[in-house]
């Protein structure tokens, strides 16, 4: 582990692309490398404390690497390469429950078209392990991934194929949140990965391990192996449920909304809440297109707005009206009567001055509907 590293604490400003972040450090804005391609919407809020390490390569455009961030005052590791170092160290120290008798043989091992993070050994037996960094979590739950990962799906399918050929294979999800109690693949974000995981999990020697960090990011403390509520995954991972479409309107506009008539829309961001009892992906794809026959209220507004985010909530439960009411409670304004002619809700369209993806209250709402409500079903 990196015991002699010097870390600097700054404050997150923004993230112009996946690999760059702006951070305030000692009153100056510095450009940092973000060594984690995930979305991390639930972590990257303005003014959140982050931990930086000076770049070792001279002349690099980004003078610092982001190592970690704070959530609720607790350090969370973000550096995915350091995540692999952590996994290797935990194996070497025999700190992973159930894997205590395995030793680390090599790292970065290529098999066919895939490369796996760790190769373990026990006498003559080999064990190929893929390591994943999990930074998506709620009050008690953790999920992976937080963005679509075709590479991750390919890895677990290849590991399952190797298992069928008699090779010992597995996955280690390192969950950087010591409050986590259960783990699921994030079927809301990547249903293809979740379906593949559900199919191959019985073949793999896999674990989700919650770890605790302090602000030095030197030595992780393993806390617990997480439960896997498979019945929830089988029940919920269907192409149905509720969704939110986040859109941006560049300037004030009066827009004809079908039979609803002309409505005034202040410029800003809008969140539309909807539901689909089947074929939700097709419904969302339709909302994202501009060229279509005008039918729903959102079809008219979409002609003037840019879609900036899509947030599906895959569920067998009917949460549409609860979702609309929850968004209404935190939104600065709503458009009365929009999208709710068949229910008693005041609206299904809500306005925000700033991008709600960067708003703590909004992302807490997303977390509640996607993850936190599941804890009651699990217990």
C-alpha positions in Angstrom: 0.0 0.0 0.0 1.0 3.6 -0.5 2.1 4.5 3.0 4.3 7.5 2.2 2.0 9.3 -0.2 1.3 13.0 0.5 -2.3 13.9 0.0 -3.9 17.4 -0.4 -7.5 18.2 0.4 -9.4 20.4 -2.0 -13.0 21.0 -3.0 -14.7 19.6 -6.1 -15.9 22.3 -8.6 -17.0 20.4 -11.7 -16.1 17.7 -14.2 -16.0 18.8 -17.8 -15.3 15.3 -19.1 -14.9 11.8 -17.8 -11.2 12.1 -17.0 -10.8 15.7 -16.0 -12.0 17.5 -12.9 -11.6 21.1 -11.6 -10.8 21.3 -7.9 -10.3 24.3 -5.6 -7.0 23.9 -3.8 -5.7 26.6 -1.4 -7.8 29.2 -3.1 -6.8 28.2 -6.7 -8.5 26.2 -9.3 -6.4 23.2 -10.4 -7.0 20.7 -13.2 -6.9 17.1 -12.0 -7.0 13.7 -13.6 -10.0 11.7 -12.6 -8.9 8.0 -12.6 -12.4 6.7 -12.6 -14.7 6.7 -15.7 -17.9 6.1 -13.7 -20.7 8.7 -13.6 -20.5 9.1 -9.8 -23.5 11.4 -9.9 -24.2 10.4 -6.2 -20.8 11.7 -5.1 -19.6 14.6 -7.3 -21.4 17.6 -5.8 -19.9 21.1 -5.8 -17.8 21.9 -2.8 -17.5 18.2 -1.7 -14.0 17.6 -0.2 -11.7 15.6 -2.4 -8.2 14.1 -1.8 -5.5 14.8 -4.3 -2.0 13.4 -5.0 0.6 15.3 -7.0 1.3 13.9 -10.4 4.6 12.1 -10.6 5.2 12.6 -14.3 6.8 16.0 -15.0 5.2 18.3 -17.5 1.8 16.6 -17.4 -1.2 18.8 -18.2 -3.0 17.7 -15.1 -0.9 18.4 -12.0 -2.9 16.2 -9.6 -4.7 12.9 -9.5 -7.9 12.5 -7.5 -7.6 9.7 -5.0 -10.8 9.9 -3.1 -13.8 12.0 -2.0 -15.9 12.4 1.1 -19.5 11.3 1.5 -21.2 12.2 4.8 -17.8 12.9 6.2 -16.4 9.4 5.3 -13.5 9.0 2.8 -14.4 7.0 -0.4 -11.7 5.7 -2.7 -12.2 6.7 -6.4 -8.9 5.7 -8.0 -9.6 2.5 -9.9 -5.9 1.5 -10.2 -5.4 1.9 -6.5 -8.6 -0.3 -6.1 -6.6 -3.1 -7.8 -3.7 -2.5 -5.5 -6.1 -2.7 -2.6 -7.5 -6.1 -3.8 -4.0 -7.5 -4.2 -3.0 -6.4 -0.7 -6.1 -7.9 0.9 -5.4 -11.2 -0.8 -1.7 -11.1 0.3 -2.7 -10.4 3.9 -5.4 -13.2 3.7 -8.1 -10.7 4.8 -10.9 -11.8 2.5 -13.2 -14.2 4.2 -13.4 -17.4 2.3 -10.3 -16.8 0.3 -7.8 -16.9 3.2 -5.9 -19.9 1.8 -5.3 -18.3 -1.6 -2.0 -16.6 -2.5 -1.3 -13.9 -5.1 0.6 -15.3 -8.0 0.5 -12.5 -10.6 -1.4 -9.4 -11.6 -2.8 -8.4 -15.1 -3.1 -11.8 -16.6 -4.3 -12.2 -20.2 -6.5 -15.2 -21.2 -7.7 -15.2 -24.8 -9.1 -11.7 -25.6 -9.6 -10.8 -22.0 -7.2 -9.5 -19.3 -8.0 -10.2 -15.6 -6.7 -8.3 -12.6 -5.4 -11.1 -10.3 -4.2 -14.6 -10.6 -4.3 -16.5 -7.3 -2.9 -19.9 -6.5 -3.5 -22.6 -3.9 -0.8 -25.3 -4.3 -1.2 -26.3 -8.0 -4.7 -24.8 -8.4 -5.1 -21.4 -10.2 -7.9 -18.8 -9.6 -8.6 -16.0 -12.0 -10.2 -12.9 -10.4 -11.6 -9.8 -11.9 -11.7 -6.8 -9.5 -14.4 -4.1 -9.7 -14.6 -0.8 -7.8 -18.1 -0.1 -6.4 -18.8 3.6 -5.5 -22.5 3.5 -6.0 -24.3 3.0 -2.7 -27.2 4.1 -0.5 -28.0 3.8 3.2 -27.4 0.1 3.3 -27.2 -1.1 -0.3 -24.5 -1.1 -2.9 -24.8 -1.6 -6.7 -22.4 -2.0 -9.7 -22.0 -0.5 -12.3 -23.1 3.2 -12.2 -22.7 3.4 -16.0 -23.2 0.9 -18.8 -20.2 -1.5 -19.0 -20.0 -3.8 -22.0 -16.4 -4.6 -20.9 -17.7 -5.7 -17.5 -20.3 -7.9 -19.0 -17.8 -9.5 -21.4 -15.5 -10.2 -18.4 -18.1 -12.0 -16.4 -19.2 -14.1 -19.4 -15.6 -15.0 -20.1 -15.1 -16.0 -16.5 -18.2 -18.2 -16.6 -16.9 -19.8 -19.8 -13.6 -20.6 -18.2 -15.5 -22.1 -15.2 -17.3 -24.4 -17.6 -13.9 -25.6 -18.8 -12.9 -26.5 -15.3 -11.0 -23.3 -14.3 -11.6 -21.6 -11.0 -12.8 -18.0 -11.6 -14.4 -15.2 -9.6 -15.1 -11.5 -9.1 -14.2 -9.2 -6.2 -16.4 -6.2 -5.9 -14.7 -3.8 -3.5 -17.5 -1.6 -2.0 -15.9 1.6 -0.6 -18.6 2.2 2.0 -18.6 0.6 5.4 -22.3 1.0 5.9 -23.2 -1.3 3.0 -25.1 -4.5 4.0 -26.2 -5.9 0.6 -25.1 -5.9 -3.0 -26.8 -6.1 -6.4 -25.8 -5.5 -10.0 -27.4 -2.1 -11.0 -30.2 -3.3 -13.1 -31.6 0.2 -13.4 -28.5 1.5 -15.2 -27.2 -1.7 -17.0 -29.9 -4.4 -17.3 -27.7 -6.4 -19.7 -24.9 -6.6 -17.2 -27.4 -7.4 -14.4 -29.0 -10.2 -16.5 -25.6 -11.7 -17.3 -24.6 -11.5 -13.7 -27.7 -13.2 -12.5 -27.1 -16.1 -14.9 -23.4 -16.6 -14.2 -23.2 -15.8 -10.4 -23.8 -19.4 -9.4 -20.7 -20.5 -11.5 -18.4 -17.9 -10.0 -16.5 -17.7 -6.7 -17.5 -14.0 -6.2 -17.7 -11.7 -3.3 -18.8 -8.1 -2.5 -16.6 -6.8 0.3 -17.3 -3.5 2.1 -14.1 -1.7 3.2 -13.5 1.4 5.4 -10.9 4.1 4.6 -9.5 6.9 6.6 -8.2 10.2 5.1 -4.7 8.8 4.6 -5.9 6.2 2.1 -3.1 3.9 3.2 -4.7 0.8 4.8 -8.2 -0.4 4.1 -10.2 -2.1 6.9 -12.4 -5.0 5.6 -15.8 -4.7 7.3 -18.1 -7.4 6.0 -19.1 -9.5 3.0 -22.4 -8.3 1.6 -25.6 -10.2 1.2 -26.9 -10.9 -2.3 -30.7 -10.6 -2.4 -31.1 -12.5 -5.7 -34.9 -12.7 -5.5 -35.0 -8.9 -5.7 -32.9 -9.0 -8.9 -35.1 -11.6 -10.5 -38.3 -9.7 -9.6 -37.2 -6.2 -10.5 -34.9 -6.5 -13.5 -37.6 -6.3 -16.2 -38.2 -3.8 -18.9 -40.9 -2.0 -16.9 -41.2 0.6 -14.2 -40.8 4.4 -13.9 -38.4 6.9 -15.3 -37.3 10.5 -15.3 -36.2 12.4 -18.4 -34.0 15.4 -17.6 -34.1 18.2 -20.3 -32.6 21.6 -20.8 -34.5 24.6 -22.2 -32.1 27.3 -23.3 -34.4 30.2 -23.2 -37.9 31.2 -22.0 -40.6 29.9 -24.4 -44.3 29.8 -24.9 -45.1 26.4 -26.3 -48.3 24.8 -27.6 -48.8 21.5 -25.7 -51.5 19.8 -27.7 -54.9 20.0 -26.0 -53.3 21.6 -23.0 -52.9 24.7 -25.0 -50.1 27.3 -24.8 -47.9 27.1 -21.7 -45.1 29.4 -20.6 -41.8 27.6 -19.8 -39.0 29.5 -18.0 -35.6 28.6 -19.2 -33.8 26.0 -17.1 -33.8 22.2 -16.6 -36.9 20.1 -16.6 -37.6 16.7 -15.1 -40.4 14.7 -16.6 -41.7 11.6 -14.7 -43.4 8.8 -16.5 -44.1 5.1 -16.3 -44.4 2.0 -18.6 -45.7 -1.3 -17.5 -43.9 -2.9 -20.4 -41.4 -2.0 -23.1 -40.0 0.9 -21.0 -36.8 1.1 -23.0 -38.8 1.7 -26.2 -40.9 4.3 -24.4 -37.7 6.2 -23.2 -36.1 5.9 -26.7 -39.3 7.5 -28.2 -39.1 10.4 -25.7 -35.5 11.0 -26.8 -36.4 11.3 -30.5 -37.6 14.6 -32.0 -39.0 13.1 -35.2 -42.3 11.4 -34.3 -46.1 11.8 -34.3 -47.1 14.2 -31.5 -49.1 12.3 -28.9 -48.0 12.9 -25.3 -47.4 16.3 -23.8 -43.7 15.7 -23.6 -43.6 15.2 -27.4 -44.3 18.9 -27.9 -41.8 20.1 -25.2 -39.1 17.8 -26.6 -39.1 19.8 -29.8 -37.6 22.7 -27.9 -35.5 20.9 -25.3 -32.2 19.0 -25.2 -32.3 15.7 -23.3 -29.4 15.7 -20.8 -30.0 12.5 -18.8 -32.3 9.5 -18.6 -33.0 7.8 -15.2 -34.9 4.6 -15.4 -36.3 3.0 -12.2 -36.9 -0.7 -13.1 -39.6 -2.1 -10.8 -42.7 -4.2 -10.6 -44.2 -1.7 -8.2 -46.3 1.3 -9.3 -44.3 4.2 -8.1 -45.2 6.8 -10.8 -47.3 9.1 -8.7 -45.1 8.8 -5.6 -42.2 9.7 -7.8 -43.9 12.8 -9.2 -44.9 14.0 -5.8 -41.3 13.5 -4.5 -39.8 15.5 -7.3 -42.5 18.2 -6.8 -41.4 18.7 -3.2 -37.9 19.7 -4.2 -38.5 21.4 -7.5 -38.6 25.3 -7.6 -41.6 25.2 -10.0 -43.9 22.9 -12.0 -46.0 23.1 -15.1 -49.6 22.6 -13.9 -51.5 19.8 -15.7 -48.5 18.6 -17.7 -48.4 14.8 -18.3 -51.1 14.1 -15.7 -54.5 14.2 -17.4 -55.2 10.6 -16.3 -54.3 11.0 -12.6 -54.7 13.4 -9.7 -51.1 14.7 -9.6 -50.7 18.4 -10.1 -48.0 17.8 -12.7 -45.5 15.4 -14.1 -43.1 18.1 -15.2 -40.9 20.0 -12.8 -38.5 22.9 -13.3 -35.0 23.5 -11.8 -32.7 26.5 -12.2 -29.6 24.2 -12.3 -28.9 20.7 -13.5 -30.6 18.5 -11.0 -28.0 15.8 -11.5 -25.7 18.0 -9.5 -28.3 18.7 -6.8 -28.0 16.6 -3.6 -31.7 16.6 -2.9 -32.5 15.3 -6.4 -29.8 12.6 -6.3 -31.0 11.6 -2.8 -34.4 11.1 -4.3 -33.0 8.9 -7.1 -31.1 6.9 -4.5 -34.3 6.4 -2.4 -36.3 5.1 -5.4 -33.6 3.0 -6.9 -31.9 1.6 -3.8 -33.0 2.6 -0.3 -36.6 1.4 -0.8 -35.3 -2.1 -1.5 -33.9 -2.6 2.0 -37.5 -3.0 3.3 -38.1 -5.7 0.7 -34.9 -7.5 1.6 -35.6 -7.5 5.3 
